[in-house]
Amino acid sequence: MNASSTSAPILSVSQLTKAFRGLKALQDVDLNLFPDTIHGVIGPNGAGKTTLFNCLTGQIIPTSGTITFKGKDITKLRAPAIAQLGIARTFQNIRLFGTMTVLENVLVAQQLRTRFNFFEVIGNIGSFRRKEKALTEAALAHLDTFGLIGDAYRQATSLSYGTQRRLEIARALATGPSLLLLDEPAAGMNASETDTLHQMILDVQKRFQLTIVLVEHDMRLVMGLCDQITVLSYGKVLAEGKPESIRQNTQVIESYLGVSKKRKANANPPPATI
């Protein structure tokens, strides 16, 4: 991990609000993501974490506020345009192309940055075949990086749950992003799989020189990975800081454990719970 708070943010969120029929899932959220860091976003269920991801990646359009990526206002851009700019994500519920092979899942993602013209495709001419060959070779090398080369021709849904998670991250990275958003990557994993995921995220960040945003309920993973953490509660930023300061934050502890103000004087929840 390589905190770069002295450099300009790669992505800035200012006063971001998203309302659904009057219900504010996000309210006046400010967020700065710095290059080559891992930034955690945590909070209780319903805090607005996935809504934030959906706004950042163009799945939904914010009600108000601005999102700036590498100096460009992307607030109202849709998902394909944002992916082209270099933001990729995974989903809380795995969304692989289940009827495709592992290799095909990665090839689809790689084609985001490959240009084919109409006559190349229809005519199956030499330039098209050369591009297809280069794409396949690059995809196989990509799978090898993630330990998936032996599964290249298996149907994606035939993989174990943990391996499908790994493939989803590999597919996201095949789009060539500079910012990667991981939504609950450890969901459904056992302790051993989570430890493997921890090391893989560190390796991926270093190898691909990424900024990573991590939404995750596994606090051991979050505290061990992140340079900076933002805590959301009821759509608002409750706290932000380095892992140790978040671990000791009384408001954060109360938000997670439901310690009421009346009990606060008598309650002393251990920070390690966060």
C-alpha positions as CSV (number, residue, x, y, z in Angstrom):
1,M,0.0,0.0,0.0
2,N,1.3,3.4,-1.0
3,A,-0.5,6.4,0.4
4,S,-0.3,9.3,-2.0
5,S,-2.4,12.0,-0.2
6,T,0.2,14.6,-1.3
7,S,-0.7,14.1,-5.0
8,A,-4.0,15.2,-6.7
9,P,-6.9,12.8,-6.3
10,I,-7.6,10.4,-9.2
11,L,-11.3,10.7,-8.4
12,S,-13.2,13.3,-6.4
13,V,-16.8,13.2,-5.2
14,S,-18.4,16.4,-4.0
15,Q,-21.8,16.8,-2.3
16,L,-23.1,13.6,-4.0
17,T,-26.7,12.9,-3.3
18,K,-29.0,10.2,-4.7
19,A,-32.7,10.1,-3.8
20,F,-35.2,7.4,-4.7
21,R,-38.7,8.9,-4.5
22,G,-37.6,11.2,-1.7
23,L,-35.6,8.6,0.2
24,K,-31.9,9.8,0.2
25,A,-29.7,6.8,-0.2
26,L,-26.7,9.2,-0.4
27,Q,-26.6,12.7,1.1
28,D,-23.9,15.3,0.5
29,V,-21.1,12.7,0.3
30,D,-17.6,14.0,-0.2
31,L,-14.8,11.5,-1.2
32,N,-11.3,11.8,-2.5
33,L,-9.4,8.8,-3.9
34,F,-5.6,9.1,-4.3
35,P,-3.5,7.3,-6.9
36,D,-2.0,3.9,-5.9
37,T,-4.0,3.5,-2.7
38,I,-6.6,1.1,-1.4
39,H,-9.6,3.0,0.0
40,G,-12.2,1.2,2.1
41,V,-15.9,2.1,2.2
42,I,-17.7,0.5,5.1
43,G,-21.0,0.9,7.0
44,P,-24.0,-1.1,8.1
45,N,-26.4,-2.6,5.6
46,G,-28.4,0.1,3.9
47,A,-25.7,2.7,4.5
48,G,-25.5,3.6,0.8
49,K,-22.2,1.8,-0.2
50,T,-23.5,0.0,-3.3
51,T,-25.5,3.1,-4.3
52,L,-22.2,5.0,-4.2
53,F,-20.5,2.4,-6.4
54,N,-23.5,2.5,-8.8
55,C,-23.1,6.3,-9.1
56,L,-19.3,6.1,-9.6
57,T,-19.7,3.6,-12.4
58,G,-22.6,5.1,-14.2
59,Q,-25.1,2.4,-13.3
60,I,-27.3,5.2,-11.9
61,I,-27.2,9.0,-12.3
62,P,-26.9,11.0,-9.0
63,T,-29.6,13.4,-8.1
64,S,-27.1,16.1,-7.4
65,G,-23.4,16.6,-6.7
66,T,-20.4,16.0,-8.9
67,I,-18.0,13.1,-9.7
68,T,-14.6,14.0,-11.3
69,F,-12.2,11.4,-12.6
70,K,-8.8,12.5,-13.8
71,G,-10.0,16.1,-14.1
72,K,-13.1,15.1,-16.2
73,D,-16.7,15.5,-15.0
74,I,-18.3,12.1,-15.3
75,T,-21.4,12.7,-13.1
76,K,-23.9,12.1,-15.9
77,L,-21.9,9.6,-18.0
78,R,-23.3,6.0,-18.4
79,A,-21.5,2.8,-17.6
80,P,-19.9,2.1,-21.0
81,A,-18.4,5.6,-21.3
82,I,-17.0,5.4,-17.7
83,A,-15.5,2.0,-18.4
84,Q,-13.8,3.4,-21.4
85,L,-12.2,6.1,-19.3
86,G,-10.7,3.5,-17.0
87,I,-13.0,2.6,-14.1
88,A,-13.9,-1.0,-13.6
89,R,-15.9,-2.8,-10.9
90,T,-17.0,-6.1,-9.6
91,F,-20.5,-6.8,-8.1
92,Q,-21.7,-8.0,-4.7
93,N,-23.6,-10.8,-6.6
94,I,-21.3,-12.4,-9.1
95,R,-22.2,-11.4,-12.7
96,L,-20.1,-13.6,-14.9
97,F,-21.3,-14.6,-18.3
98,G,-22.3,-18.1,-17.2
99,T,-22.8,-19.8,-20.5
100,M,-19.3,-18.6,-21.7
101,T,-16.0,-20.2,-20.9
102,V,-13.5,-18.6,-18.5
103,L,-11.4,-17.4,-21.5
104,E,-14.4,-15.9,-23.3
105,N,-15.3,-13.9,-20.2
106,V,-11.9,-12.2,-20.3
107,L,-12.0,-11.8,-24.1
108,V,-15.3,-9.9,-23.9
109,A,-13.7,-7.5,-21.4
110,Q,-10.5,-7.0,-23.5
111,Q,-12.5,-6.1,-26.6
112,L,-13.4,-2.8,-24.8
113,R,-10.0,-1.4,-25.9
114,T,-9.8,-3.2,-29.3
115,R,-11.2,-1.6,-32.5
116,F,-12.7,-3.7,-35.3
117,N,-14.2,-2.2,-38.4
118,F,-17.2,-3.6,-40.1
119,F,-15.4,-4.9,-43.1
120,E,-12.8,-6.7,-41.0
121,V,-15.5,-8.6,-39.1
122,I,-17.7,-9.5,-42.1
123,G,-14.8,-10.4,-44.4
124,N,-12.8,-12.2,-41.7
125,I,-9.7,-10.7,-43.3
126,G,-6.1,-11.0,-42.1
127,S,-6.2,-8.0,-39.9
128,F,-9.2,-9.3,-38.0
129,R,-7.6,-12.7,-37.5
130,R,-4.4,-11.1,-36.2
131,K,-6.3,-9.0,-33.7
132,E,-8.3,-12.0,-32.6
133,K,-5.1,-14.0,-32.1
134,A,-3.5,-11.2,-30.2
135,L,-6.5,-10.9,-28.0
136,T,-6.6,-14.6,-27.2
137,E,-2.9,-14.7,-26.4
138,A,-3.3,-11.6,-24.1
139,A,-6.3,-13.2,-22.4
140,L,-4.5,-16.4,-21.7
141,A,-1.5,-14.5,-20.2
142,H,-4.0,-12.6,-18.1
143,L,-5.6,-15.8,-16.9
144,D,-2.2,-17.2,-16.1
145,T,-1.5,-14.2,-13.8
146,F,-4.6,-15.0,-11.8
147,G,-3.9,-18.8,-11.6
148,L,-6.8,-19.5,-14.0
149,I,-5.0,-20.8,-17.0
150,G,-6.0,-24.4,-16.3
151,D,-9.6,-23.4,-16.3
152,A,-9.5,-21.4,-19.5
153,Y,-11.9,-23.6,-21.4
154,R,-14.3,-24.5,-18.6
155,Q,-17.7,-23.0,-18.4
156,A,-17.5,-20.0,-15.9
157,T,-20.3,-21.3,-13.7
158,S,-18.6,-24.7,-13.2
159,L,-15.9,-23.0,-11.1
160,S,-16.0,-23.0,-7.3
161,Y,-17.4,-19.8,-5.7
162,G,-14.0,-18.5,-4.7
163,T,-12.6,-19.1,-8.2
164,Q,-15.6,-17.3,-9.8
165,R,-14.8,-14.3,-7.6
166,R,-11.2,-14.4,-8.8
167,L,-12.4,-14.6,-12.4
168,E,-14.7,-11.6,-11.9
169,I,-11.7,-9.5,-10.7
170,A,-9.6,-10.8,-13.6
171,R,-12.3,-9.9,-16.1
172,A,-12.6,-6.4,-14.6
173,L,-8.9,-5.9,-14.9
174,A,-9.0,-7.0,-18.5
175,T,-10.7,-3.7,-19.4
176,G,-7.4,-1.9,-18.5
177,P,-8.6,0.3,-15.7
178,S,-6.7,2.6,-13.5
179,L,-9.5,2.6,-10.8
180,L,-10.9,-0.7,-9.6
181,L,-14.0,-0.9,-7.4
182,L,-14.5,-4.2,-5.5
183,D,-18.0,-4.7,-4.1
184,E,-17.9,-7.3,-1.3
185,P,-15.2,-9.5,-2.9
186,A,-14.9,-11.7,0.2
187,A,-18.6,-12.4,0.4
188,G,-19.2,-16.2,0.8
189,M,-15.5,-17.0,1.3
190,N,-14.0,-18.9,4.2
191,A,-11.1,-17.6,6.2
192,S,-8.5,-19.4,4.0
193,E,-10.0,-18.0,0.8
194,T,-10.2,-14.5,2.3
195,D,-6.5,-14.7,3.2
196,T,-5.7,-15.6,-0.4
197,L,-7.9,-12.8,-1.7
198,H,-6.1,-10.4,0.6
199,Q,-2.7,-11.2,-0.9
200,M,-4.2,-11.2,-4.4
201,I,-5.5,-7.7,-4.0
202,L,-2.1,-6.5,-2.9
203,D,-0.4,-8.2,-5.7
204,V,-2.9,-6.9,-8.3
205,Q,-2.6,-3.3,-7.0
206,K,1.2,-3.4,-7.3
207,R,1.3,-5.2,-10.7
208,F,-1.3,-3.1,-12.4
209,Q,-0.5,0.2,-10.5
210,L,-4.2,0.6,-9.5
211,T,-6.2,2.7,-7.2
212,I,-8.7,0.3,-5.5
213,V,-11.9,1.0,-3.6
214,L,-13.1,-1.8,-1.4
215,V,-16.6,-2.2,-0.1
216,E,-16.5,-5.1,2.4
217,H,-18.1,-6.3,5.7
218,D,-15.0,-8.4,6.7
219,M,-13.3,-5.9,9.0
220,R,-10.2,-8.0,9.2
221,L,-9.7,-7.7,5.5
222,V,-10.5,-4.0,5.4
223,M,-8.2,-3.1,8.3
224,G,-5.4,-5.2,6.9
225,L,-5.6,-3.8,3.3
226,C,-6.8,-0.2,3.3
227,D,-4.7,3.0,3.5
228,Q,-7.8,5.1,4.2
229,I,-11.4,4.2,5.2
230,T,-14.7,6.1,4.7
231,V,-17.6,5.1,6.9
232,L,-21.2,5.6,5.6
233,S,-24.3,5.6,7.8
234,Y,-27.8,6.3,6.5
235,G,-26.3,7.7,3.3
236,K,-23.9,10.2,5.0
237,V,-20.2,10.2,5.7
238,L,-19.9,9.3,9.4
239,A,-16.2,9.2,9.6
240,E,-13.0,9.1,7.5
241,G,-9.4,8.3,8.4
242,K,-6.7,5.7,8.6
243,P,-7.7,2.2,9.8
244,E,-6.5,2.7,13.4
245,S,-8.4,5.9,13.9
246,I,-11.6,4.3,12.5
247,R,-11.1,1.3,14.8
248,Q,-11.1,3.6,17.8
249,N,-13.9,5.9,16.6
250,T,-16.8,5.8,19.1
251,Q,-19.4,6.8,16.5
252,V,-18.3,4.0,14.2
253,I,-18.4,1.5,17.0
254,E,-21.9,2.6,17.9
255,S,-23.1,2.5,14.3
256,Y,-21.9,-1.1,13.9
257,L,-22.9,-2.5,17.3
258,G,-26.0,-0.4,18.0
259,V,-24.8,0.9,21.3
260,S,-27.3,3.5,22.4
261,K,-26.4,6.9,24.0
262,K,-28.1,5.8,27.2
263,R,-25.8,2.7,27.4
264,K,-22.7,4.6,26.2
265,A,-21.4,5.3,29.7
266,N,-21.6,1.7,30.7
267,A,-20.7,0.0,27.4
268,N,-17.2,-0.5,26.3
269,P,-17.2,-2.5,23.1
270,P,-13.8,-3.7,22.1
271,P,-12.3,-1.8,19.1
272,A,-11.1,-5.2,17.6
273,T,-14.8,-5.8,16.7
274,I,-14.6,-3.1,14.0
